């Protein structure tokens, strides 16, 4: 089956996920249900993104028609076993970037594919090396790019990714919010 001919419901308002699917040639519509991004406190950090992706998919399952597949995703930034989600404000964003400065951290994106008959949940991981960030660079980035809807307070496709990330292991699209290569492979067998 050709994944590009499937009818996908993207259960996400993320403009980055839409952009990635569109650029990869997927056929999709956006339908979402508001979901509180919470998880049980004993959930291992490596499993949080997959847990949230599944939660989002099931919240939108009412949209599924016979030939449609929901695709839901969630990304988390992890440093030293701590999850850095979306910042609550500019102060929080600055604090996150200060912690990530000069560090190698992980980005895990969980994905849930859901149809009337099947479910597939998986995660992809990438590692990102930040160069040291000065206070002025952090202030510039937060004020200009306002990364308040982004895990870890940054987007790899913006200034910080272009100028302050020296190395990545894994896929660029995973860091953007959707491991498109893995989604394609999983849909081949879905």
C-alpha positions in Angstrom: 0.0 0.0 0.0 1.3 3.5 -0.9 1.3 5.6 2.3 1.0 8.7 0.2 -2.5 7.6 -1.1 -3.9 7.0 2.4 -6.5 9.3 4.0 -4.8 10.7 7.1 -6.4 12.8 9.8 -3.7 14.8 11.5 -4.7 15.2 15.1 -2.4 18.2 15.7 -2.5 21.9 15.2 1.3 22.1 14.9 2.2 24.0 11.8 5.5 22.2 11.6 3.8 18.7 11.5 1.5 20.0 8.7 4.4 21.4 6.8 6.4 18.1 7.0 3.5 16.0 5.9 2.7 18.4 3.1 6.3 18.6 1.9 6.5 14.7 2.0 3.4 14.4 -0.2 1.0 12.9 2.3 -2.8 13.3 1.8 -4.2 14.7 5.1 -6.8 16.8 6.8 -6.5 18.4 10.2 -9.1 17.5 12.9 -8.3 17.9 16.5 -9.8 17.7 19.9 -8.4 19.6 22.9 -6.3 17.3 25.0 -4.6 18.1 28.3 -1.0 17.2 27.9 -0.7 15.4 31.2 0.6 11.9 32.0 0.9 9.7 35.1 3.9 10.9 37.3 5.5 7.4 37.3 5.7 7.3 33.5 9.3 6.8 32.4 10.6 9.9 30.6 11.3 7.9 27.4 7.7 6.8 27.2 6.0 10.2 27.8 5.9 11.3 24.2 4.3 8.0 23.0 1.8 8.1 25.9 0.7 11.7 24.9 0.5 10.8 21.2 -1.8 7.9 22.0 -3.9 10.1 24.3 -4.3 12.7 21.5 -5.2 10.0 18.9 -7.9 8.5 21.1 -9.3 11.9 21.9 -9.9 12.4 18.1 -11.0 8.8 17.3 -14.6 10.0 16.7 -13.4 11.5 13.4 -12.3 8.2 11.9 -14.2 7.0 8.9 -13.8 3.6 7.3 -10.7 4.4 5.2 -9.0 6.9 7.4 -6.1 6.8 9.8 -5.5 9.2 12.6 -1.9 10.4 13.1 -1.1 12.0 16.4 2.3 13.0 17.7 4.0 14.6 20.7 7.6 15.7 21.2 9.6 16.1 24.4 13.0 17.5 25.1 15.0 15.5 27.7 18.2 16.6 29.5 19.5 14.7 32.5 16.3 12.7 32.8 14.2 15.9 33.0 11.5 16.7 30.5 11.5 20.2 29.1 8.0 20.9 27.6 6.5 24.0 26.3 7.5 27.1 28.3 4.8 28.9 30.3 6.3 32.3 29.5 9.4 34.2 28.5 11.1 33.7 31.8 10.5 29.9 31.6 11.8 29.9 28.0 15.0 31.7 29.0 15.6 29.3 31.9 15.1 26.2 29.6 17.6 27.6 27.0 20.1 28.4 29.8 19.9 24.7 30.8 20.2 23.4 27.2 23.2 25.8 26.5 26.3 23.9 25.8 24.6 20.5 26.4 23.7 17.4 24.4 20.0 16.6 24.9 17.5 14.2 23.5 14.3 14.8 21.5 11.8 12.0 21.5 8.7 12.2 19.3 6.0 9.7 20.0 3.5 8.8 17.2 0.2 7.0 17.3 -1.4 5.7 14.1 -5.1 4.7 14.7 -7.8 3.3 12.4 -11.1 1.6 13.2 -9.2 -1.8 13.3 -5.6 -1.1 14.2 -3.3 0.9 16.4 0.5 1.4 16.2 2.4 3.5 18.7 6.1 4.2 18.4 8.8 6.7 19.2 11.9 8.1 17.5 14.9 9.7 19.2 17.4 12.3 18.0 20.2 13.9 19.9 21.0 17.6 19.6 24.2 19.4 20.6 23.8 23.0 21.6 26.7 25.4 21.5 27.0 27.7 24.5 24.3 30.4 24.4 25.0 33.9 25.8 22.4 35.8 27.7 22.1 38.2 24.7 21.6 35.3 22.3 18.9 33.8 24.5 17.2 37.2 24.9 17.3 37.7 21.1 15.9 34.3 20.4 13.1 34.4 22.9 12.1 38.0 21.9 12.3 37.5 18.1 11.0 33.9 17.8 8.7 33.6 20.8 9.1 29.8 21.2 6.2 29.4 23.6 4.6 26.5 21.7 7.7 24.5 21.4 9.1 21.7 23.6 12.4 22.9 25.1 11.7 26.5 24.0 13.3 26.2 20.6 12.7 25.1 17.0 15.6 23.6 15.1 14.5 25.2 11.8 14.8 28.7 13.3 17.8 30.9 14.2 18.9 28.7 17.1 19.1 25.6 14.8 20.9 27.5 12.1 23.5 29.2 14.3 23.8 27.4 17.6 23.3 23.7 17.0 26.6 22.0 16.1 25.5 18.4 15.7 22.5 16.2 15.5 22.2 12.4 15.6 19.0 11.1 14.2 16.6 12.8 11.8 16.0 16.6 11.5 12.3 16.0 11.0 12.0 14.2 14.3 13.5 17.3 16.0 11.0 19.4 14.2 8.2 17.3 15.6 7.5 14.3 13.3 9.9 11.5 12.3 8.5 11.4 8.7 10.8 8.6 7.6 9.5 6.3 10.3 5.9 7.4 9.8 6.3 6.4 6.1 7.8 3.0 7.0 5.1 2.3 9.6 2.3 3.2 7.2 3.7 0.8 4.6 2.7 -2.1 7.0 -0.3 -0.5 8.6 
